[in-house]
């Protein structure tokens, strides 16, 4: 077994971490701040892990991030997860096609048009979901039938 992992806090650091409890911060950040405070007050890593229902390694990671990055280490790094292939301009282009062109499009045709004109390859299902989420298309009464171009 290695040496015990322990952090030491100044009174200002302790007060800052204590103030995070009532601050408008994500729950994970508040928990990480409390983990650091508990360790500074003498709690063992294993006890903190069982108290928060975490693994001991997760608690150690929080403590190491605190030592390396300080207060910034409590927050998640931005940009986690997969980035979207499309931009806002691509969706505005599709909405403009749906509104202004005299023909109607299905999602497969929109996917092909987007790939031809903007070199962005999206599945028809993805296009349908993005447009629906933005409120561009939908099954609201009147929205789907109003201005129907097939009559």
Backbone torsions as a table, in degrees:
resi	resn	phi	psi	omega
1	UNK	NA	136.8	-178.2
2	UNK	-78.8	-174.7	179.3
3	UNK	-69.9	152.7	-179.6
4	UNK	-68.1	133.4	179.8
5	UNK	-87.7	121.8	-175.9
6	UNK	-143.6	134.7	174.6
7	UNK	-107.7	152.0	177.4
8	UNK	-120.9	133.2	-176.3
9	UNK	-114.4	143.6	169.7
10	UNK	-78.0	167.4	180.0
11	UNK	-64.4	-33.0	177.8
12	UNK	-67.8	-43.1	178.4
13	UNK	-62.7	-43.2	179.1
14	UNK	-60.8	-43.2	-179.6
15	UNK	-66.6	-38.9	178.0
16	UNK	-62.5	-45.3	179.0
17	UNK	-66.0	-35.9	177.6
18	UNK	-67.0	-39.2	179.0
19	UNK	-67.4	-22.7	178.1
20	UNK	-64.6	-22.8	179.6
21	UNK	-59.7	-37.1	-177.7
22	UNK	-101.9	-2.1	-178.6
23	UNK	-76.2	163.9	176.2
24	UNK	-84.2	82.5	-177.6
25	UNK	-134.4	156.7	177.7
26	UNK	-61.4	153.2	-178.8
27	UNK	-56.6	-40.5	-179.5
28	UNK	-61.8	-38.8	180.0
29	UNK	-65.4	-42.3	178.4
30	UNK	-62.9	-41.7	178.3
31	UNK	-64.5	-41.8	179.5
32	UNK	-63.3	-40.7	178.3
33	UNK	-61.8	-41.2	179.6
34	UNK	-69.0	-35.6	176.6
35	UNK	-60.1	-43.3	179.5
36	UNK	-64.9	-42.8	179.1
37	UNK	-63.5	-43.4	179.5
38	UNK	-61.8	-41.9	179.2
39	UNK	-64.6	-40.2	179.2
40	UNK	-65.8	-27.3	179.2
41	UNK	-88.6	7.8	171.5
42	UNK	105.6	0.8	178.4
43	UNK	-70.7	141.8	175.4
44	UNK	-78.4	153.9	-179.3
45	UNK	-56.0	-43.6	-177.9
46	UNK	-64.3	-38.2	179.0
47	UNK	-67.6	-41.4	177.8
48	UNK	-64.1	-41.5	-179.8
49	UNK	-61.4	-44.1	-179.8
50	UNK	-70.5	-33.4	178.9
51	UNK	-65.3	-39.8	-179.0
52	UNK	-97.2	3.2	-179.0
53	UNK	57.8	48.2	177.7
54	UNK	-120.3	172.5	171.5
55	UNK	-85.4	157.3	178.5
56	UNK	-62.3	-34.3	179.6
57	UNK	-64.2	-37.7	178.0
58	UNK	-63.3	-40.6	178.5
59	UNK	-65.7	-42.3	178.3
60	UNK	-61.3	-39.8	178.3
61	UNK	-61.3	-41.9	177.7
62	UNK	-61.2	-44.6	-179.0
63	UNK	-66.6	-39.6	178.3
64	UNK	-66.9	-40.0	177.6
65	UNK	-63.6	-37.2	177.9
66	UNK	-63.5	-44.6	-179.5
67	UNK	-65.6	-35.4	-175.4
68	UNK	-84.3	-42.9	-172.0
69	UNK	-113.9	-10.9	-178.1
70	UNK	71.8	-141.1	-176.1
71	UNK	-61.8	-33.5	179.6
72	UNK	-63.9	-26.4	-179.1
73	UNK	-68.9	-11.4	-179.6
74	UNK	-77.9	-28.1	-176.8
75	UNK	-90.4	154.7	175.4
76	UNK	-70.4	147.4	175.0
77	UNK	-70.8	142.6	178.0
78	UNK	-71.4	157.1	174.2
79	UNK	85.3	20.6	177.4
80	UNK	-77.3	144.9	178.1
81	UNK	97.7	173.8	-177.3
82	UNK	-76.3	138.5	179.3
83	UNK	-84.5	145.4	178.4
84	UNK	-69.1	146.9	178.0
85	UNK	-78.2	-27.0	-174.4
86	UNK	-98.6	158.6	174.9
87	UNK	-114.4	172.2	178.9
88	UNK	-60.4	-37.1	-179.5
89	UNK	-62.7	-35.1	178.4
90	UNK	-64.4	-42.7	-178.9
91	UNK	-71.6	-37.2	175.9
92	UNK	-61.7	-39.4	177.1
93	UNK	-60.0	-45.9	179.8
94	UNK	-65.0	-41.2	178.3
95	UNK	-62.7	-38.9	178.3
96	UNK	-64.2	-41.3	177.2
97	UNK	-60.8	-42.9	-178.9
98	UNK	-66.5	-37.2	-176.9
99	UNK	-79.0	-44.9	-165.5
100	UNK	-99.9	-27.2	-177.2
101	UNK	-77.8	146.2	-175.1
102	UNK	-73.1	-10.3	-179.1
103	UNK	-102.5	168.0	175.8
104	UNK	-103.1	154.2	-179.8
105	UNK	-125.9	144.8	166.0
106	UNK	-99.5	175.0	-173.6
107	UNK	-66.6	-31.5	177.5
108	UNK	-65.5	-42.8	178.7
109	UNK	-66.1	-37.6	177.3
110	UNK	-65.2	-39.3	178.3
111	UNK	-63.0	-42.4	179.0
112	UNK	-65.9	-41.7	180.0
113	UNK	-64.0	-42.1	178.8
114	UNK	-63.9	-39.8	179.7
115	UNK	-68.9	-39.0	-179.2
116	UNK	-69.7	-43.4	-171.2
117	UNK	-94.2	-27.1	-177.8
118	UNK	-120.5	-1.0	179.8
119	UNK	56.9	34.4	176.7
120	UNK	-112.9	123.0	-179.2
121	UNK	-101.2	109.0	175.5
122	UNK	-123.9	148.1	178.1
123	UNK	-73.5	152.6	177.2
124	UNK	-57.8	-36.8	179.6
125	UNK	-64.7	-40.6	179.9
126	UNK	-65.7	-42.7	178.0
127	UNK	-60.8	-43.8	-179.7
128	UNK	-60.8	-44.1	-179.2
129	UNK	-66.6	-41.2	-179.6
130	UNK	-65.4	-44.7	-179.6
131	UNK	-66.4	-37.8	179.6
132	UNK	-67.5	-40.0	179.2
133	UNK	-64.1	-35.6	178.7
134	UNK	-77.8	-10.9	-179.4
135	UNK	84.4	14.2	-179.3
136	UNK	-74.7	-32.9	178.6
137	UNK	-133.4	164.4	178.1
138	UNK	169.3	179.7	-176.7
139	UNK	-107.9	22.2	177.7
140	UNK	-64.0	144.3	179.7
141	UNK	-61.9	126.9	178.9
142	UNK	95.7	-34.8	-178.5
143	UNK	-70.9	-42.5	-178.7
144	UNK	-76.7	-28.1	-176.8
145	UNK	-98.5	-25.5	-179.2
146	UNK	-67.0	129.8	178.8
147	UNK	69.5	25.5	179.5
148	UNK	-62.1	124.0	-173.0
149	UNK	-89.6	2.6	-178.4
150	UNK	-92.0	-6.1	-179.0
151	UNK	-76.2	NA	NA
